[in-house]
Amino acid sequence: MKKAWENLRKIFVASTTTRKLQLRQELNNIRQRDMLITDYTTKIKEICDALESINVTVDEDEVVQICLSGLAQRYGPIRIAICTWEKPSSFFDLQSMLMVEENHASRSRTNQSDIWMLYTEVDRPRGHGG
């Protein structure tokens, strides 16, 4: 009976180690690409929570760094600004800042689109004759 428990323990440890390696790799390779900030940061948080469920702690500074390094290129300026701060922000603070930036960028694109539509409407030739 003792041997069976020992074998079961070895299987559990092996599967936990495999899961840990898989989750670590997923966390280190995560990229935003075309995800919204909320989806991207939620995915990071889910991976960290899964790691914590198998007793693997991920340092907050590491989570912030992983999040910043995986951001889409359009977030380059804010990434540089945050990386130059003396005191690293928390993951929650970073998530909030990125959501504000995303919202601002979205509104800017909408305004530019509205201006372009207005410009093309004014510049468009009207019908023939009068």
N, C-alpha and C positions, 0 to 999 in steps of 0.2 A: 504494500500500500504506500509506503514511504517513497518508493521508486516512482510510482505513478504521479505523486504530488510533485516530486522533483522534476519529472519530465514536463508536467503541466506548467510549472514555474519557468522552465527554460523556454518553452514555447511562448509564454506570455512575454518574457523579457525580450525574446527575439522579435516578436511582432511589435512590441513597444519601441524597440530600437529602430526597426524599419519605418514605423510610423513617424518617429521623431525625425529621421533623416529625410523622409518624404516631405514633411511639413516645413522643415528648415530650408530645403531646396526650393519649395514653392514660395516661401517668404522671401528668400534672397533673389528669386527670379521674377517676382511680380512687377508688372509694368502697367501703367495706366492705359496706354494706347487711346482707345476711343471711349473709355468708361467715364461716367460722370465722377466728380470728386467723391460724392457720397457713396457710390458703388465701390470705387477704388479703396477708400479708407475703411469701408465696412468689410471688404474682402481681407484687408490686412488684419483688422481686428478679429475676424473669424479665425484666421490662421493662428494668431497669437493665443486666442482662447483655446483652440484645439491643442496647442502646445502646452498650455497651462493645465489642461485636463489630464495630461500624462506627466505632470510635475516637471515641466521644462519652463523656466522663467525666461522671458525675453525682456531685456533691459529697455526702459522707455527711450533712452537716447538712441539705442539701436533701431527701435521701431521708427522713430523720427527720421533717422538717416536712411533707412530702407524706403520709407515713404517718399522722401525728397528725391532719392536717386531714381525712383521708378516713375516720377512724374513725366507727363508728356512735355515735349519741347516748348510748347507755348507757355509753360510755367517757368521757363528759364530765369527771367528777372526776379521773380519772387523766391525761387530756389536759392539764387545767389545772395539775395538780401538776408534770408533766414540763416544761411550757412555762415554769414559773417557776424552774426550776433554773438556776443560773448557768452550769454546764458542761453543754452538750448531751450527751445520751447517744449511743452508737453505735446503728446500726440493729439490730445483733445484741442489744444490751442492751435496747433498746426492745421488740423482738420477744419476748424472754424475759419481761419485765415484763408485757406484754399477755397472754401465754399464762398466766401465773400468775393474773392478774386474771380471765381468762375461766374458768379452772378453778375459782377461788373462787366466782365468780358462779354457775356451773353447780351446784356443790355446795350453795350457798345456796338456789337454786330447788328443788333436789331435797328439801332439808330442809323447806322451807316447804310443798312439796307433800305430804310425808309427814305433817307436823303437821296440815294441812288434812284429809287423808284420815282421820287418827285422830280429829280433832274431829267430822267429819261421821259417822263410824262410831259414836261415843259418843252423839251427839245424835239419831241416827236412831231412830225409833220401832220397837219390836220387833213381832212378830206379835200377832194378836188373842188374847185369853184367856190361859190359862196353864196 
